[in-house]
Amino acid sequence: MSIFNMDFETMPREALESIQLSRLKTTLERVYATVPFYKESFRKANITPSDIKSLKDLEKIPFTVKQDLRDNYPYGMFAVPMENVVRIHASSGTTGLPTVVGYTRRDIETWSELMARSLVAGGATSNDIVHNAYGYGLFTGGLGVHYGAEKLGASVIPVSGGNTKRQIIIMRDFKPTVLTGTPSYILHLAEVAEEMGISFEDLNFKCGIFGAEPWSEDMRTDLQNKLHLKAIDIYGLSEIMGPGVSIECREAQKGLHIFEDHFIAEIINPETGETLPYGETGELVFTSITKEAFPIIRYRTRDITALNPEPCICGRTHVRMNKVSGRTDDMLIIRGVNVFPSQIESVIMKSEDIQPHYQLVVDRVDNLDTLTVMVEIGQDFFSDEIKKLQNMEKKLASDIKEYLGVSAKIKLVEPKTIERSQGKAVRVIDNRKS
């Protein structure tokens, strides 16, 4: 039994929306008064917080995008004085200045409780031992899970990423029951465990809570078969809070419950900005309604998904989001066709002989885009006759062409050819950018 009041997660829609509107109005008044960026944004749109009288009116407010955060680097988006900020996190900044986010003491408490609620939804209890393989540091994953597990009363092993063989020994000896990390790194753990002669079937895990990168249903099947646990998808991003914005429930594993008492979600057409109805796929937009240090209004996440308002079999009534199928900024345009890495993954993972490690390499040859899909296959299969390998390459190329409408060259490679990541996997190498 959870130590938390779950009334917010099961309350009627009308009551929840009343709470959302009250918290939204308070947040808008505060950012208008304390964050110059938002005051100017409202002025340009010719509105004030008093013009927002319903949740529908949220559409009147301009979007916030990542570049706005970079333009106000490092602390320009903070809504409280720095003496009230007790924690600072930041994105990696691999494509520009990092986005910097701050937390007050109350923000940390809120985040901890939301992560505890997330762990409960995924099947964890205060009796569990959590092996936390998310990275610690400026990345929000490690500390987010850590504080949530402690709030729940579970035991935490703060192992972080790396030292993979040591992690396997710890898993065997410490007997953790809940595993957390990025799906790509968890698969690497399984690979190393097999090399060490240790089977996940002999370990004590009952569930794994994996996120920080998109992963397909086929990847879920592979994770569950290899790790002998129930694989749960969790979603979050540092600009909104970190992990714990939404999560699947253990009962259904069908859509991620958004904690709507703290976040308002919208789906928009990424080209026009038009708000889309429930069920339609588009770009996810979030507004935080309880954050103190770093509230954010109508933030374009670039994640592609859809929202489902139907109550779940678990009893929760919050809107659910589908698994993220990709990001608009990860989308590749190959000869006019939109391609997401997760779409390629869903095709190649249907073959039993394929390993869950792949990479897309995009080049431009004679002014034409080319796509090469590097795919690892099992050692036994790799040693088979050339004709069999060629047939597999042709089959994968044909399947990708049929599913996505784009031609790709398949390159089957030996195990361990594609570099392993201790965090998020590098799925795309786009040589056109250089």
KOLRO-348591 format. One line per 8 residues: number of its first residue (from 1); their letters; for each residue x, y, z of C-alpha. Coordinates in Angstrom, 3 decimals. Example, Ala and Ser with C-alpha at 12.3 -4.5 7.8 and 13.67 -1.06 7.14 Angstrom:
BEGIN
1> as> 12.300/-4.500/7.800 | 13.670/-1.060/7.140
//
This chain:
BEGIN
1> msifnmdf> 0.000/0.000/0.000 | 1.343/3.440/-0.957 | 2.038/6.071/1.702 | 0.741/8.735/-0.724 | -2.698/10.199/-1.195 | -3.662/9.038/-4.689 | -6.911/11.046/-4.824 | -5.485/13.305/-7.544
9> etmpreal> -4.904/10.305/-9.797 | -8.462/8.996/-9.606 | -10.598/12.133/-9.222 | -13.368/13.023/-11.694 | -12.327/15.082/-14.707 | -14.322/18.155/-13.714 | -12.679/18.344/-10.281 | -9.203/17.852/-11.752
17> esiqlsrl> -9.694/20.576/-14.356 | -10.867/22.979/-11.650 | -7.601/22.405/-9.785 | -5.611/22.780/-13.012 | -7.245/26.116/-13.833 | -6.660/27.521/-10.350 | -3.000/26.491/-10.386 | -2.565/27.732/-13.963
25> kttlervy> -3.880/31.210/-13.120 | -1.551/31.453/-10.127 | 1.446/30.363/-12.216 | 0.668/32.816/-15.042 | 0.363/35.736/-12.642 | 3.691/34.808/-11.068 | 5.694/34.439/-14.287 | 4.184/37.656/-15.640
33> atvpfyke> 5.429/39.474/-12.550 | 8.847/37.838/-12.180 | 10.140/36.578/-15.567 | 10.845/39.352/-18.125 | 10.682/36.851/-21.010 | 7.073/35.946/-20.215 | 5.988/39.536/-19.599 | 7.324/40.469/-23.037
41> sfrkanit> 5.803/37.351/-24.617 | 2.379/38.245/-23.201 | 2.771/41.854/-24.337 | 3.517/40.783/-27.919 | 0.434/38.564/-27.890 | -1.610/41.482/-26.465 | -2.822/39.467/-23.471 | -2.435/39.482/-19.692
49> psdikslk> -2.897/36.640/-17.172 | -6.406/37.950/-16.422 | -7.427/37.048/-19.983 | -6.999/33.339/-19.188 | -10.378/32.383/-17.763 | -10.532/28.723/-18.876 | -8.157/25.911/-19.818 | -9.178/26.457/-23.427
57> dlekipft> -7.773/29.998/-23.172 | -4.306/28.496/-22.758 | -4.173/28.424/-26.571 | -3.976/32.236/-26.562 | -0.522/32.129/-24.967 | 2.575/31.920/-27.212 | 4.742/28.814/-27.118 | 8.065/28.569/-25.307
65> vkqdlrdn> 10.833/26.810/-27.257 | 14.293/25.565/-26.359 | 15.960/28.544/-28.048 | 14.122/30.861/-25.635 | 15.813/29.044/-22.760 | 19.194/29.378/-24.444 | 18.619/33.064/-25.170 | 18.053/33.563/-21.423
73> ypygmfav> 21.013/31.395/-20.341 | 21.741/30.679/-17.576 | 19.203/32.042/-15.060 | 16.995/34.424/-17.034 | 13.936/32.129/-16.919 | 14.024/31.665/-13.138 | 10.992/33.027/-11.261 | 12.623/33.218/-7.824
81> pmenvvri> 15.821/34.831/-6.486 | 18.905/32.622/-6.609 | 19.007/32.420/-2.808 | 15.800/30.341/-3.047 | 17.262/27.911/-5.583 | 18.650/24.768/-3.908 | 19.362/22.648/-7.009 | 20.491/23.329/-10.586
89> hassgttg> 20.329/20.821/-13.441 | 21.153/21.300/-17.110 | 20.875/19.518/-20.428 | 24.001/18.264/-22.174 | 24.120/21.195/-24.584 | 25.397/18.995/-27.434 | 23.595/21.156/-30.022 | 24.163/24.547/-28.386
97> lptvvgyt> 24.138/26.133/-24.955 | 22.694/23.832/-22.299 | 19.231/24.561/-20.975 | 19.532/25.368/-17.268 | 16.738/24.615/-14.799 | 16.433/25.397/-11.097 | 14.514/23.940/-8.150 | 13.415/25.419/-4.852
105> rrdietws> 13.210/23.219/-1.785 | 9.478/22.793/-2.403 | 10.185/21.876/-6.063 | 12.468/19.095/-4.870 | 9.734/17.841/-2.543 | 7.194/17.914/-5.379 | 9.574/16.121/-7.738 | 10.391/13.495/-5.114
113> elmarslv> 6.720/12.767/-4.493 | 5.931/12.585/-8.225 | 8.792/10.162/-8.737 | 7.557/8.103/-5.786 | 4.091/8.040/-7.373 | 5.738/6.987/-10.629 | 7.559/4.114/-8.972 | 4.311/2.966/-7.352
121> aggatsnd> 2.561/2.999/-10.745 | 5.388/0.897/-12.153 | 5.010/-1.711/-9.413 | 7.530/-0.622/-6.762 | 6.859/-0.564/-3.007 | 8.732/0.508/0.117 | 10.018/-3.062/0.423 | 11.948/-2.935/-2.856
129> ivhnaygy> 15.632/-2.373/-3.583 | 16.147/-0.064/-6.571 | 19.239/-0.530/-8.762 | 19.483/2.959/-10.261 | 21.594/2.876/-13.433 | 20.554/6.328/-14.637 | 23.424/8.792/-14.744 | 23.932/11.123/-11.791
137> glftgglg> 25.035/14.733/-12.197 | 23.538/17.550/-14.271 | 21.324/14.965/-16.016 | 18.053/14.732/-14.073 | 17.556/10.961/-14.384 | 19.759/9.618/-11.598 | 18.867/12.041/-8.811 | 15.200/12.110/-9.836
145> vhygaekl> 14.810/8.365/-9.392 | 17.005/8.419/-6.276 | 14.946/10.994/-4.389 | 11.687/9.351/-5.472 | 12.779/5.925/-4.264 | 13.868/7.348/-0.916 | 10.557/9.225/-0.619 | 8.770/5.919/-1.194
153> gasvipvs> 10.866/4.296/1.501 | 12.615/1.872/-0.828 | 16.331/1.093/-0.625 | 18.438/2.700/-3.360 | 21.680/1.491/-4.924 | 23.058/4.694/-6.557 | 25.219/2.850/-9.057 | 24.757/5.321/-11.980
161> ggntkrqi> 26.076/4.413/-15.448 | 29.357/2.730/-16.317 | 31.445/0.099/-14.498 | 29.169/-2.391/-16.200 | 30.778/-5.622/-14.972 | 30.758/-4.304/-11.415 | 27.070/-3.500/-11.795 | 26.356/-7.110/-12.765
169> iimrdfkp> 28.130/-8.341/-9.627 | 26.145/-5.873/-7.504 | 22.907/-7.096/-9.106 | 23.817/-10.658/-8.203 | 25.025/-9.967/-4.661 | 22.756/-7.103/-3.487 | 19.598/-8.686/-4.953 | 17.824/-5.510/-6.167
177> tvltgtps> 14.225/-5.938/-7.297 | 13.636/-2.818/-9.423 | 15.933/-1.782/-12.282 | 16.078/1.758/-13.695 | 18.053/3.180/-16.620 | 17.948/3.978/-20.325 | 16.742/1.034/-22.453 | 19.904/1.043/-24.558
185> yilhlaev> 22.205/0.849/-21.530 | 20.048/-1.815/-19.881 | 20.399/-3.943/-23.026 | 24.148/-3.469/-22.762 | 23.994/-4.674/-19.146 | 22.158/-7.795/-20.316 | 24.786/-8.364/-22.988 | 27.668/-8.101/-20.523
193> aeemgisf> 25.866/-10.313/-17.992 | 25.568/-13.036/-20.605 | 29.303/-12.780/-21.326 | 29.960/-13.178/-17.601 | 27.769/-16.262/-17.447 | 25.125/-14.549/-15.305 | 21.489/-14.892/-16.343 | 18.932/-12.227/-15.490
201> edlnfkcg> 16.549/-15.129/-14.922 | 18.559/-15.924/-11.789 | 18.452/-12.331/-10.512 | 15.687/-10.817/-8.397 | 14.196/-8.145/-10.653 | 10.419/-7.940/-10.916 | 10.179/-4.730/-12.951 | 12.311/-2.263/-14.851
209> ifgaepws> 11.484/1.435/-15.288 | 13.188/2.643/-18.442 | 13.190/6.011/-20.198 | 15.129/9.090/-21.387 | 14.991/7.878/-25.008 | 12.224/6.608/-27.320 | 11.886/2.825/-27.510 | 9.481/0.653/-29.432
217> edmrtdlq> 7.106/-2.125/-28.402 | 9.457/-4.586/-30.082 | 12.241/-3.278/-27.867 | 9.971/-3.819/-24.869 | 9.434/-7.449/-25.893 | 13.184/-7.929/-26.239 | 13.881/-6.339/-22.854 | 11.256/-8.438/-21.094
225> nklhlkai> 12.468/-11.664/-22.697 | 16.138/-11.009/-21.937 | 15.729/-9.533/-18.454 | 12.777/-11.614/-17.207 | 10.960/-8.592/-15.782 | 8.091/-6.272/-16.653 | 9.425/-3.292/-18.638 | 7.702/0.022/-17.822
233> diyglsei> 8.113/3.210/-19.864 | 8.663/6.481/-17.969 | 8.739/9.962/-19.483 | 10.190/13.273/-18.437 | 12.476/16.035/-19.566 | 14.589/18.453/-17.601 | 12.795/21.558/-18.881 | 9.521/20.354/-17.363
241> mgpgvsie> 10.893/18.715/-14.209 | 12.905/15.597/-15.029 | 11.618/12.008/-14.925 | 8.214/11.623/-13.322 | 6.075/13.700/-15.671 | 4.281/10.547/-16.818 | 4.626/6.783/-16.571 | 2.902/3.572/-17.595
249> creaqkgl> 1.073/1.595/-14.953 | 2.055/-1.991/-14.283 | -1.523/-3.182/-14.759 | -2.002/-2.027/-18.357 | 1.368/-0.963/-19.833 | -0.738/0.927/-22.347 | -0.073/4.641/-22.385 | 1.775/6.807/-19.878
257> hifedhfi> -0.332/8.475/-17.179 | 0.429/12.207/-17.072 | 0.396/13.711/-13.580 | -2.137/16.346/-14.536 | -2.338/17.866/-11.091 | 1.104/19.316/-11.891 | 1.270/19.499/-15.706 | -1.134/20.452/-18.494
265> aeiinpet> -0.513/18.567/-21.731 | -1.514/19.564/-25.254 | -0.936/18.075/-28.699 | -0.299/20.481/-31.561 | 0.318/20.284/-35.270 | 4.112/20.821/-35.367 | 3.846/22.760/-38.640 | 0.966/25.131/-37.839
273> getlpyge> 0.885/25.186/-34.037 | -2.827/24.340/-34.102 | -4.104/22.443/-31.065 | -5.225/18.922/-31.998 | -8.007/16.875/-30.369 | -7.508/13.732/-28.303 | -6.370/10.762/-30.357 | -4.546/12.718/-33.068
281> tgelvfts> -0.764/12.431/-33.302 | 1.342/15.547/-33.083 | 3.898/17.402/-30.971 | 3.585/17.292/-27.189 | 3.374/20.646/-25.380 | 3.582/21.007/-21.587 | 2.724/23.748/-19.102 | 3.915/23.311/-15.502
289> itkeafpi> 1.446/24.586/-12.899 | 3.212/23.980/-9.578 | 6.898/24.684/-10.266 | 8.343/27.581/-8.245 | 11.892/28.201/-9.507 | 11.435/27.340/-13.165 | 7.798/27.377/-14.284 | 7.421/26.911/-18.020
297> iryrtrdi> 4.444/27.811/-20.191 | 3.390/25.906/-23.334 | 6.805/24.355/-23.859 | 7.241/22.588/-27.197 | 8.913/19.313/-26.301 | 9.462/18.177/-29.931 | 8.256/14.714/-28.874 | 5.696/13.056/-31.138
305> talnpepc> 2.763/11.294/-29.469 | -1.020/11.360/-28.955 | -3.251/11.731/-25.884 | -5.916/9.308/-24.677 | -8.504/10.573/-22.118 | -10.124/7.210/-21.395 | -9.842/5.967/-17.776 | -7.427/3.079/-17.316
313> icgrthvr> -8.061/-0.376/-15.876 | -5.759/0.601/-12.994 | -8.318/3.185/-11.824 | -6.335/6.293/-12.777 | -8.324/8.948/-14.639 | -5.467/11.157/-15.837 | -4.915/11.541/-19.563 | -2.465/9.025/-20.980
321> mnkvsgrt> 0.115/9.706/-23.675 | 1.181/7.087/-26.190 | 4.790/5.940/-26.200 | 6.853/8.668/-27.865 | 7.422/7.585/-31.464 | 10.202/10.089/-32.135 | 11.193/13.732/-31.969 | 10.670/16.377/-34.595
329> ddmliirg> 14.330/17.357/-34.236 | 15.405/13.698/-34.610 | 13.265/13.264/-37.690 | 15.280/12.590/-40.814 | 14.023/13.759/-44.180 | 15.336/11.287/-46.748 | 14.417/12.266/-50.300 | 11.262/13.954/-49.055
337> vnvfpsqi> 10.207/11.127/-46.714 | 9.974/11.698/-42.943 | 11.840/8.949/-41.069 | 12.127/8.447/-37.299 | 14.752/6.084/-35.819 | 12.021/4.334/-33.819 | 10.251/3.423/-37.069 | 13.402/1.713/-38.342
345> esvimkse> 13.728/-0.022/-34.974 | 10.200/-1.410/-35.178 | 11.053/-3.025/-38.527 | 14.441/-4.528/-37.748 | 13.418/-5.831/-34.310 | 10.865/-8.161/-35.889 | 13.693/-10.449/-37.022 | 14.766/-12.985/-34.391
353> diqphyql> 18.355/-12.993/-35.662 | 18.812/-9.239/-35.193 | 20.448/-7.807/-32.073 | 18.842/-4.695/-30.506 | 21.745/-2.482/-31.570 | 21.527/-0.383/-34.706 | 22.614/2.936/-36.146 | 21.416/5.066/-39.055
361> vvdrvdnl> 24.043/6.748/-41.220 | 22.848/9.482/-43.580 | 25.010/10.855/-46.385 | 24.540/12.995/-49.465 | 26.000/11.555/-52.679 | 25.692/13.474/-55.953 | 23.078/15.746/-54.321 | 20.959/12.741/-53.316
369> dtltvmve> 20.370/11.596/-49.737 | 21.387/8.039/-48.858 | 20.432/6.031/-45.791 | 22.524/3.145/-44.479 | 21.168/1.076/-41.619 | 23.898/-0.681/-39.655 | 22.467/-3.664/-37.776 | 24.189/-6.126/-35.474
377> igqdffsd> 23.390/-9.812/-35.825 | 24.198/-12.752/-33.610 | 27.647/-14.342/-33.791 | 26.251/-17.701/-34.895 | 24.268/-16.157/-37.712 | 27.195/-13.982/-38.810 | 29.278/-17.086/-39.438 | 26.665/-18.471/-41.863
385> eikklqnm> 27.084/-18.543/-45.611 | 27.268/-15.263/-47.531 | 24.075/-16.014/-49.471 | 22.032/-16.208/-46.275 | 23.396/-12.868/-45.077 | 22.627/-11.266/-48.419 | 19.074/-12.555/-48.290 | 18.636/-11.062/-44.827
393> ekklasdi> 19.906/-7.684/-46.046 | 17.477/-7.776/-48.967 | 14.593/-8.729/-46.689 | 15.277/-5.887/-44.238 | 15.686/-3.371/-47.077 | 12.397/-4.545/-48.583 | 10.569/-4.343/-45.248 | 11.836/-0.782/-44.624
401> keylgvsa> 10.858/0.251/-48.148 | 7.377/-1.198/-47.718 | 6.805/0.270/-44.252 | 8.394/3.717/-44.658 | 8.504/4.272/-48.398 | 12.225/5.001/-48.392 | 15.122/2.988/-49.790 | 17.875/2.023/-47.386
409> kiklvepk> 21.092/0.084/-47.675 | 21.396/-2.569/-44.974 | 24.816/-3.309/-43.539 | 24.933/-6.337/-41.253 | 27.792/-6.090/-38.776 | 29.321/-8.347/-36.167 | 28.369/-8.166/-32.495 | 29.923/-5.239/-30.553
417> tiersqgk> 30.583/-3.270/-33.758 | 28.241/-0.445/-32.803 | 29.549/1.586/-29.879 | 27.662/1.108/-26.609 | 26.463/4.090/-24.618 | 26.321/4.445/-20.833 | 23.329/6.750/-21.253 | 21.254/7.623/-24.283
425> avrvidnr> 22.099/5.662/-27.421 | 23.440/7.529/-30.468 | 21.062/6.265/-33.138 | 21.794/8.696/-35.976 | 24.964/9.882/-37.694 | 23.946/12.573/-40.181 | 26.971/13.359/-42.301 | 24.977/15.912/-44.288
433> ks> 25.396/18.356/-41.387 | 29.162/18.354/-41.836
//
